[in-house]
Amino acid sequence: MRANNKGFTLSELLVAVSILVVLVLFVSRLLNQTTTITTLGHKRMDADAEARQVLDRLIVDFAQMVKRADVDYYLKSAANAEPGNDQIAFYSMVPGYYPAAGAQSPVSLIAYRIGAQTKLERLSKGLVWNAVSTADAPIVFLPLTIASTWPAATTAATDTDYEIAGPQIFRFEYAYLLTDGTFSNTPWETSAGHSSVAGMRDVVAIQVMIAAVDAKSRVLVSDAQLTNLAGNMADFAPSMIPGDLLTQWQLTVDATTSLARPAAQSIRFYERQLRLSK
């Protein structure tokens, strides 16, 4: 009588083990890809959240900008090209850090720059009325300038009223939308014969472009590397339209080999048009 052999053969076991290994590898790869996508998504949301806060703050500051022909502005222009990261300083009717002495005014000096730590800084200096204090600088009118009265607003000098507004933002650039519909790096229409800012009469909006890297990826790069990268990223040119500069920035990042790949992949760019008050 023949014995009934119900066991698996060696070839059947090998096939089963091979299929199991393939399934394990497939599931592991799927989990790794899911983890990577989730991590990148969280990093992008982190950078997006900070950029949104900074741009919202810029909207408020620019919308309340004081537009008068008898006050000074520190702006990019043909005579002040500001290669690399831009700086801007102007008067705005938003709250600032007020001095202890003197009668407060509703006007503040606002300034933005990329500081020594390669982070976006914002100056908000509450001013006093003219002639009410001999210790604190008041609102000043031309021919007095922002650069002569508050040098820190137009240079890299230290000022205690600066705060870190965007710790993940390392590149700051802006341009002007003029009343004739063109974009320019000069805040007046030379085609109309104008040669001065004159209270921003020719500027409808300011186009702001920033580059950011999320907090987790930033620890992979040094301030010197970010400074070098920012210096290699193109400046705005009048021939550009919205989106052109960000495309060039992306090409620069893609061609950069000095950054860790996860950090380079996490760099994000943002652009927003900020309308000025009429």
C-alpha positions in Angstrom: 0.0 0.0 0.0 1.5 3.4 -1.1 2.2 6.0 1.7 0.4 9.3 1.4 3.1 12.0 1.4 1.5 15.4 2.2 4.8 17.5 2.6 6.2 20.2 0.3 9.0 19.5 -2.1 12.2 21.5 -1.9 11.4 23.3 -5.2 8.0 24.3 -3.8 9.6 25.7 -0.7 12.1 27.7 -2.7 9.3 29.2 -4.9 7.3 30.1 -1.8 10.3 31.7 -0.1 11.2 33.6 -3.3 7.7 35.0 -3.5 7.7 36.0 0.1 11.0 37.8 -0.3 9.7 39.7 -3.3 6.6 40.7 -1.4 8.6 41.9 1.6 10.9 43.9 -0.6 7.9 45.4 -2.4 6.2 46.4 0.8 9.4 47.8 2.3 10.0 49.9 -0.8 6.4 51.1 -0.7 6.7 52.1 2.9 10.0 53.9 2.3 8.5 55.9 -0.6 5.5 56.7 1.5 7.7 57.9 4.4 9.8 60.0 2.0 6.7 61.6 0.4 5.2 62.3 3.8 8.5 63.8 5.1 8.8 66.0 2.0 5.2 67.1 2.4 5.8 68.1 6.0 8.9 70.1 5.0 7.0 71.9 2.3 4.2 72.7 4.6 6.7 74.1 7.1 8.3 76.3 4.5 4.9 77.3 3.0 3.6 78.3 6.4 6.6 80.6 7.2 6.5 82.2 3.7 2.8 82.8 4.0 3.3 84.6 7.4 6.2 86.7 6.0 4.3 87.7 2.8 1.2 88.5 4.9 3.3 90.8 7.1 4.7 92.5 3.9 1.2 93.0 2.6 0.3 95.0 5.8 3.5 97.0 5.8 3.4 97.9 2.1 -0.4 98.7 2.1 0.2 101.2 4.9 3.3 102.8 3.2 3.4 106.6 3.6 3.3 108.0 0.0 4.5 111.6 0.2 6.9 113.5 -2.0 8.5 115.2 1.0 9.8 112.0 2.8 12.6 109.6 1.9 12.5 106.0 0.7 15.5 103.6 0.6 14.8 101.6 -2.5 16.5 99.7 -5.2 17.1 101.7 -8.4 19.4 102.1 -11.3 21.8 104.1 -9.0 21.4 101.6 -6.2 21.3 98.2 -7.9 21.6 96.1 -4.8 23.2 93.0 -6.3 22.3 89.8 -4.4 19.8 90.2 -1.6 17.8 93.4 -1.6 17.1 95.9 1.2 14.2 98.2 1.5 13.2 100.9 4.1 10.2 103.2 4.1 7.7 104.9 6.5 4.5 103.0 7.2 1.5 103.6 9.4 1.9 100.4 11.4 3.0 100.0 15.0 6.7 99.9 15.9 9.0 99.7 18.9 8.4 103.1 20.4 11.0 105.0 22.5 10.3 105.7 26.1 10.5 109.5 25.7 8.6 111.8 23.4 5.0 111.8 22.1 4.4 108.8 19.8 3.3 109.2 16.3 1.2 106.8 14.1 4.2 106.3 11.8 7.0 103.7 12.0 10.2 103.2 10.0 10.0 99.7 8.4 13.0 97.9 6.8 13.7 94.4 5.5 17.0 92.7 4.9 18.8 89.4 4.9 21.0 89.7 8.0 24.3 88.2 9.0 22.7 84.9 10.0 21.3 84.5 6.4 17.7 85.1 7.7 15.1 87.6 6.8 15.1 90.5 9.3 12.4 93.2 9.9 13.0 96.5 11.5 10.0 98.3 13.0 11.0 101.5 14.7 8.1 103.6 16.2 8.9 107.2 15.6 8.1 110.4 17.6 6.7 113.7 16.4 9.2 116.3 15.1 10.6 118.6 17.8 9.1 116.7 20.8 12.3 115.0 21.9 16.0 115.8 21.7 17.0 112.2 22.5 15.0 110.3 19.9 15.0 110.7 16.1 11.6 111.9 14.9 9.8 111.5 11.6 12.1 113.3 9.2 11.4 115.1 6.0 13.6 115.7 3.0 16.3 116.7 2.5 17.0 114.5 5.6 17.2 110.8 4.5 16.7 107.5 6.0 20.3 106.5 5.4 21.6 109.5 7.3 19.2 109.3 10.2 19.0 105.5 10.7 22.0 103.9 9.0 21.1 100.4 10.2 18.0 100.5 8.0 20.1 100.8 4.9 23.3 98.8 5.8 24.3 95.7 7.7 24.7 97.7 10.9 23.2 96.3 14.2 20.0 97.7 15.6 18.1 96.3 18.6 14.8 96.9 16.9 15.5 94.3 14.2 13.8 91.0 14.7 14.0 87.7 12.8 10.9 87.7 10.6 11.8 84.7 8.5 14.4 82.3 9.9 14.1 80.0 6.9 14.3 82.7 4.2 17.7 83.3 2.8 17.0 85.2 -0.5 15.0 88.4 -0.8 14.4 90.2 -4.1 11.8 92.7 -5.3 10.8 94.7 -8.3 8.2 97.4 -9.2 5.0 97.2 -11.2 4.6 100.6 -12.7 1.5 102.5 -13.8 2.3 101.8 -17.4 2.0 98.0 -16.8 5.7 97.3 -17.0 8.0 95.7 -14.4 11.1 97.6 -13.5 14.0 97.7 -11.0 13.6 101.5 -10.9 10.6 103.0 -9.0 9.7 105.6 -11.5 8.8 105.8 -15.2 11.8 107.1 -17.1 9.6 107.0 -20.3 7.4 109.7 -18.7 10.5 111.8 -18.0 10.5 111.1 -14.3 13.8 110.7 -12.4 12.9 110.4 -8.7 10.6 108.3 -6.6 8.4 111.3 -5.7 6.2 109.6 -3.2 6.0 106.3 -5.2 3.7 108.1 -7.7 4.6 105.7 -10.6 4.5 102.4 -8.6 1.3 100.4 -8.4 2.7 97.3 -6.7 5.9 95.7 -5.5 6.7 92.2 -6.7 8.4 90.2 -3.9 10.3 87.0 -4.5 11.8 85.0 -1.7 13.6 81.6 -1.3 13.3 79.5 1.8 14.6 76.2 3.1 12.6 74.4 5.9 14.0 74.2 9.4 14.9 70.4 9.3 16.8 70.8 6.0 18.6 74.0 7.1 20.7 72.2 9.7 22.3 70.3 6.7 23.8 73.6 5.3 25.9 76.3 6.8 25.3 80.0 6.6 28.3 80.3 4.3 26.8 77.8 1.9 23.4 79.6 1.8 25.2 83.0 1.4 27.1 81.6 -1.5 24.0 80.1 -3.1 22.1 83.3 -2.6 24.9 85.2 -4.3 24.7 82.9 -7.3 21.0 83.3 -7.7 20.1 85.9 -10.4 18.8 89.4 -9.7 15.6 90.7 -11.3 16.0 92.2 -14.8 13.4 94.5 -16.4 13.0 92.0 -19.3 11.6 89.4 -16.9 7.9 88.7 -16.2 6.5 87.1 -13.1 7.8 83.6 -12.8 11.0 84.1 -14.9 13.2 84.8 -11.9 12.0 81.8 -9.9 12.7 79.6 -12.9 16.3 80.9 -13.0 16.6 80.4 -9.3 15.5 76.8 -9.6 18.1 76.1 -12.4 20.8 77.5 -10.1 19.8 75.3 -7.2 19.6 72.3 -9.5 23.2 73.0 -10.8 24.6 73.4 -7.3 26.7 70.5 -6.1 27.9 71.9 -2.8 24.6 71.4 -1.0 23.4 68.1 0.5 20.8 66.7 -1.9 18.0 66.6 0.7 18.6 70.3 1.5 18.7 71.3 -2.2 15.4 69.4 -2.8 13.8 71.2 0.1 14.5 74.8 -1.2 11.2 76.5 -2.1 10.5 79.7 -4.0 7.6 82.2 -3.6 6.4 85.2 -5.4 3.6 87.6 -4.6 2.5 91.0 -5.9 1.9 93.5 -3.1 -0.4 96.4 -4.0 0.3 99.8 -2.6 -2.4 102.1 -1.3 -3.7 104.7 -3.7 
